[in-house]
Amino acid sequence: MRTVDLASLDLAQYIRPGDGVIFQQGCGEALSLGEAFVQQRAGYSGAGVFFGSGFSRTFQPEHADHLRFSGIGGIGTLRRLASAGALDPIPCHISSIEGLLRDGIIRADVVMLQVSPPDEDGHYSLGLVNDYVRTAAERARVVIAEVNRQIPWSHCDRPLPEADITVAVGTDRPPLELPTAAFGETERRIAAHLQDLIPDRATLQVGIGAVPEAIITSLADRRDLGIHSGMIGDSVVELIECGAVSNAHKGLDAGVTVSGVLFGTLQRLYRFAHRNPQIRLCPTSYTHAIGVLSRLKNLVSINSALEVDLTGQVNAEAIGSDHIGAVGGQVDYVRAAAQSAGGVSIVALPATGRQGESKIVSRLSGPVTTPRSDVDVIATEHGVARLRGRGLRERIKAMVAIAPPEHRERLLREARETWK
């Protein structure tokens, strides 16, 4: 491993025009490397960047003058790239990304990591994100690491040795943070409807957003919960510290909360995870693989959506051409929960949008993320629709019952016109 000063780092020595570049996603993004990358982009014009989620303002539409952007969708600040037509969304399940990298379909010529300082054995930690980046690094010609003194040394499936890093730069700056999403009375009402579906000893997978956060917050009185999720935030620390989470009955990884990424804050989640053996970050081949997930007991999958149609088709990606979300891991966990003993998958969303529109619709305005054949439970503030194994007429009746009351007559009329 070669160590250089950030100010003297010439990325054109390592990145070639047309290369595929991978950054850690979300809160794990190497901020200093990213800033240098876009500043020096003319030196490797035509290079492409693949994104997971994004929470920084590093990458802007004008950077498409020399760079090509693709990714799983418009999550977080990546929405502006998608809206400007600068990001080409790749519809794919999180569980498939490692395979796409191994096959070279998603190129990983250069990987940019943000890592912790080494431990006493000289091993670095991937810190906040260990999802598909290890596989990307194994494929890469060059691995450039930003060794940030403020990144926690979190336990991963395996440590990162110095030999895996081509060149490193040292920094000392706060990492990106994702505070707990604010929620209100609507989200609390949704959570209240789901209490009977989340028993003691359930194993939880939780997505991003206000509704999942409200549900997590409502579980402080549970006991012996487990966590096996693609991501966790600050609210999971609250569950662990109040005694609701023990991870004792998951069927796998007793006593350990398993996640792929940490999306939280420095003072809460990141400090809690530092050298804490109760938290383990694993690749998507473990956090999202059906063969692993189906071995979990009482898996409760909690995700949200942009809209759901009357037959149970879920759109979590886009409204028209506006890419807001992604396929992500929703389908991976929905299908896994169906195979887990005692499992249930929940898609929860407010029934009404900001403009008063119904999010329960007769026809989706975007793609089908989770097909109706996989859907189990849909919940809004008006109640719960249990769709698994039910016919179309039963589904329509159940979905109309959880739609906004002022839209129900219209939805029934549209349903009669479509499904006679």
N, C-alpha and C positions, 0 to 999 in steps of 0.2 A: 504494500500500500504506500502510495506517495502522498505526502501532506503538503498543501500549498496554502498561501494566504488567499482569502476570498478576493481581495483587491487585484491580485495578479492572475486570477484564474482566467485562462483563455479557453473557453468551451469549444471553440473551433478546432482545437488540438484533438478533441475527443469525439465530437459530433460531426457527422458527414451530411452533406445535403441528401435529403431523401430518407434519412434514418427515422426509425420509429422510436419515440421516447416515451417512457412511462414514469410518472410521478406517483408517490403515495397519494391516496385520495383524501378528501375531507380535511380533518384537523391534522393529519400527518404530513400535509404538503410541506416540502422543504422551501420555506419562503425566500431565503437568501439565494438559493440556487435558482429558484423560479424567476426572481427578479433579474438575476444575471442572464438567465436563459433568454428572456424576452428582449433585454437590452442588446444582446449580441446576436440576435436571430438572423441578421443579414449574412453572417458568416457560415450559416448552414441552411440556406434558403431551401425550402421544400421539405424540411423535416416535419414529421407529423407527431402530434401528442395525443395519447389516449387517456381519457379521464374516467374516473368513477364518479364520485360526488365532488363538489367544489364549494369552498366557503371563503376563499380569498378573492381579492380584486386584482390579482397578478395578471391574469390573462384577459385581454380585451379584444373586441372584434377587430380593431385596427391592426392587431398583431397577425391577422390572417394575410397581411401583405407578403410575409415570408414563411408563415407556419400553416400547417393543416391541422384541424382539430376534429377529433371524433371522440365518442364516449357512449356510456350507457344511457344518457339522457340529460335533461336540463335540471338536475338537482342543485338546489342552492344558487350560488352566483353563476353557475354555468348556464342558467336560463337565458342570460343576456346574450351569450354566444349563440345559443340555439335560436333565439328570436331574431338575431341579426343574420341568420343563415351561415354563420361561421363555424358551427359545430354540426357534424353529420352524426345523428344518433344511430347506434347499433343496437337493434332489439335483441337482447340476449339475457338469459338467466345468469345470475351471479355464479351459480355452480358450473357454468360452461366456460367461464373466462380463462381458467388455468389451461383447459384443453385448447382453447383458441390461441393462447400464447405458445404452448408447446408445439402446435402445428404450424406456427408462423403466420396464422391468419391475422392475428393482431401482432404487429411487429414490436419487438423489444430489443432494439439494437443498443440502446442506452437507457439505463435506469437511474433515476435521481431519488436518493433516499434521505430521510431525516432520521438520525439515530441518536441514541443516548451515548454519553461517554462510556468507555469500557469498564467492566467490573474488575475485581482483583485478579481474575484469570485472563484478562485481556479480551473478553468477549463483549461485543456491542449488543444492544437490544434494538429491535425495530420500533420500540417505544409506543406509538399510538396506533399503528396500522400494520397488521400482518395478515393480509387477505390473499391476494394473488401476486404480491410483489416479489415474494421469494422465488416463485416460478419464473417471473419475468427476469429477475436477476440471474438465475441459472442459465437463461437463454441469451443474456446480454453480452455484447462485446466489451462494454465498459459499464462499470458501476461507480457512480459518483455519490459520495456521502457527505451530507452536512451534519457534522457532529455538534449537536446543540446541547449546551450545558443544562438547559431547562427542560429537556425531554426526560421523562421517567424511564428508569431501567425496569421495564415490565417483563414478566416471564412470558416467553413465547414457546412454541412447540420445540424450537431449538434455537440456540444463540447464534449470533452473526460473528464469525471470526474475521480477523483483520485480512486474512487471505482472500476473502470474498469481495473486498473493496479495492477498486483500482486507484482512486484518488479521493482524498478527503480534505474538507475545509472545516475549520472550527468557527462556531458562532455561539452567541449567548443572547437569545432573544425569546420572548414569550411565544409559544406555539399558538396556532389558531385554536379558538375555543368555540363551542356550540352550547350556549346556556340552555337550560331546560325550557322547552316551549311553554309559553303562557297558555293557560286554558281557563275557561269560564263555566257558567252554569250549564250550557249546552253539553259540553264535554263531560261534566260531572253526571248529568242525567244518562248519557250513554254508558258511562262506567257503571252506574247503579244497575242498569238492566243486565249487566254481564256477571254479576257477583256469583250467581249459582253455577256459572260455567267454568270458574277458576277456583278449584278447591285447594285445600292444603295438599302439599306434595306435588302440585303441578310443576311441570318444567316449562319455563317461559321463553318464547322468542318474541322480541318487541321491535317494531319499526320506529321510524322517525315521525314526530308530529305531536300536535296538541292532544289529539284523542288518545294515542297510546300512552302519553305521559299522564293523562288523567286516570287511565286505567291502572297504571303502575302505582300511582299515589294512593289509590283506593285499596291496595292489597296489604297495608301495613299490619292488619290483624291476622294474616295468614301465617302458617307455620310450615317449615320444611319445604319451602319452594326451592326450585332449581332454576338456573339460568344457562341456556345454550342458545346463543343468538349471533346474528351477523354483526350487530353493533350493540353497545350499551352506553348509557349516559349517566349523568350525575344521580338521577333518581334511583338507579340500581344500587348505588352506595347507600342511599337511605334505607332501602329494603334490607340490605345486608346488616347494617348497623342496628336496625330496630329488631333484628332477630327473625324476620320473616323468611329470609333466605338462608338455608343451610347446605343446599346441594347434596343432601344425604341420600336422596331417593330417586335420582335421575336414571339410574341404571348404568351410567357412565361417569367417569371423572368425579368420584365422590369428593365432596368438600371444595370443589373448584368451580368458579364461574367461568364459563368458556365464551369467548367472543372473538370476532375477527378484527374489530376496530374499537377504539375508544373515542367517542364523540361527546366531550363534556368540557369541563373547565379545569384550569390549572390548580386552583385552590381546593377543588373537591375530588373529582375523579382521578386526575393525573397524579396528585399526591397520594391518593389512596392506593393506586396501582403500583407505585414505586416499590420495587423489591418485595411485593406482596404476593406470596404463593397462592393466595385465594383467588387471584385473577390470572388467567392464562389466555394469551392471544394465539389463535390458530389460523391456518390458511383456509380458504374457502373449500378445499377438498375435505376438510373436517367439519367446518361450521355449517356447510350447506349440502353436503353429499347425502343423498337419500339413504344409502347404505348405513351411514352413521346415525342420521336422524331417526330412522325407523326403529332403532334400538333404544331410543329414549322412552321413558315411561310418562304417560299423562302429558304429552307435549301440547301446550296451548300456544298457538301462533296468533299474534295480535298485529294486524296491519291496517292501513287505511287506504283510501281510494279517492279519486276525483269524482267518480260517478259510478252508479251500478244500474243496470237495466232491470226490467221487471222479471226477467227470467234468471237473473243472477250473474250475468256477465259483468266483469269488473274491469274498469278502465283506471289504471294508476299512472298513465304515461303522459297523455296530451289531451288538450281540448282543441279540436281542429288541428291546426298546424303549430299551435303553441305548446312546445314540449316543456312540461313542468316537472315531471317525475321520470320514472324508469320502470322497466320490468323488475329489475332488482332481484331480491331473493323471495319475493312474495309467493310465487308459484312453487318454488323449492319447498318452502315451509308449509304451504297449504297441502301439498301432496304428502309431505312427511307426516303431518298431524293425522291425516286419514289412516296412515299405517301404524301409528303409535298406539299402543294399548291405552285406552282411556283418553286419546287425543281429541282435540277440537281445534278448528281454525276459525278465526274471527276476522272479518273485515268490517271495521267500524268507521263511520263518517257522519258528520252533521247532515241532516236531511235537507237543509236549506243553504244555498250559497249566499255570498255577500250581496248580490243584487236581488235576492228574494226568489231566485230560481230553485227548482227542485233538483237535488242531486240523485234522486231516484227517477229514472227516465225510461221512456218507452223505447228509445233508440239511443245508443251511445254516440257521442260526438267525436270520439277518438277510438283508438284501437282496443281490442280485447286483450287485457293483460292476463287475467285469470279466467279461464273458460268456465261456463256454468256447470260443466260436468265435474269440476273440481271443487266448486264452492260449497261451503258448509253453512256457516252462520254469517248473516249480515245484520248489523246493528246500527240504529240511529237513536236520537233522543226520544223517539216515539215508540221504541220497542225493539224486539228481536225477531228476525225471520229465520227459521231453521229450514234450509233448502235441501240439504243432503237427502237424496233418495226420493224427493218429491216430484210429482209431475208438473207440467207447465201451468196448468190451471191453478193448482195449489200454490205454486210459486208466485204467480201474479197476485193472487189474493193476499198472500203473506207480505209481499213487497209493497203493495198499495197501502197496507195497514201501517207501515213504518215510514211512509212518505209524508211530506207536509200536508196537513188536513186540507188546505186550500187548493192543493193540486190533485187530490185523490180522484175527484169526479172526472177530470180531464184524462188522467192516466188510465182509468178504467175504460173510458171511451176509446182512447187510442189503442188500448190492449184488445178491445173487441174488434177493432178494425184490422189489426195485425194478425191476431191469433183467434181465428173464428172457430 
